[in-house]
C-alpha cells in the first residue's frame, strides 16, 4: 500500500459526498410535497443527480489513481 495517508485524504471526502447525497435524498423525499407546491422539486432532483455524478466520478478517479499506483 503506497501512500496510505494520501488515500485516506482522498477517500474520506468522497465518503462524505455519498453521505451528503443520502441526506439530501432523504430530505428531498420527506419534503417533496412542499417542493411541488412551490415548484422546486425539479431543482432538488437536479442537485441530487449532480451530486451523484460528482460522487461517482470522484470514486472512479480514486480507483484509477490507485490502480495506476499514484496513490
Secondary structure, DSSP 8 states (H G I E B T S, - for coil): ---HHHHHHHHHHHHHHHHHHHHHHHHHHHTHHHHHHTT-HHHHHHHHHHHHHHHHHHHHHHHHHHHHT--
